């Protein structure tokens, strides 16, 4: 992987992360978090869910963590 920078708020270069931020805001704002710790826990759960649970069509039907770390055994253990 290489680190690259693009213009802020520019959908053509930052579209995926901008979309992630919008999705995150929509989910987090649904619940009132009265303490900073509650918000931090909610964000950790959201990031963990996004990285390990949903299967993405554009990622060969794997979650992002499966693409980054290789197909984890738990994804294939039930199929074999």
N, C-alpha and C positions, 0 to 999 in steps of 0.2 A: 504494500500500500504506500502511496505517496500522499503527502499533505499538500493540498492546493487551496488557495484562497480565491474567493469570488466576491463580486460586489454584493453588499448587503441589500436585502429587500428586492433582489432581482430574481424574479421567478424562473427565468431561463437557466440560471446557474445555481440558484439556491432553492429550487422548487421542492425537492424532497424534504429538506430540513424545515423549510417554511411550513409545509403541509403537516409535518410532525408537530411543530410548535402549535399550530392551530388545533389539531386533534387533542393535544395534551391540555391546552387551555379549556377546550370544551368539556373534557372529562373532569378536570380539577374544579372548575367553577360550578359544577352540579351540586357539590357538597360544601357546606361551610366548615372550614378548618379554623378552629379557635386558637390553636397553639402552633408555633412553627414546627414542632416535632411531628404533629399530626400531618401537616403538609408534606414534610420530608418523607414520612412513611408512605403517604399516598403516591408521591412521585416515584419512590423506589418500586412500589408494587406495579405502577403503570409501566415503567421502563422494563421491569422483569417480565411482565405479561407480554408486552410488545416484542421483546427479543426472543422469547421462548415458546409462546403459545400459538399465535395465528400463523397459518401457512400462507405464504405470499405467492401468487401466481407468477409474478415476474422473477422470483427466486427459485424456480424449478420446484415449486410446492414445498419449500422448506421454510422454517422460520429464519429470521436473520442470524441468530446464533448458530443454527445448523450450517449456514453458508460460511460464516466466519471461521468456525472451529471444525468444520467437517461434519458429516452426518453423525449425530450422536447415536449411541446404541439404543437409547430409549425410543427413538423414532422408528427404528427398524426391528426392535425386539418383538413387538406384537405381530409383525407381519410374517416372521419366520417361524 
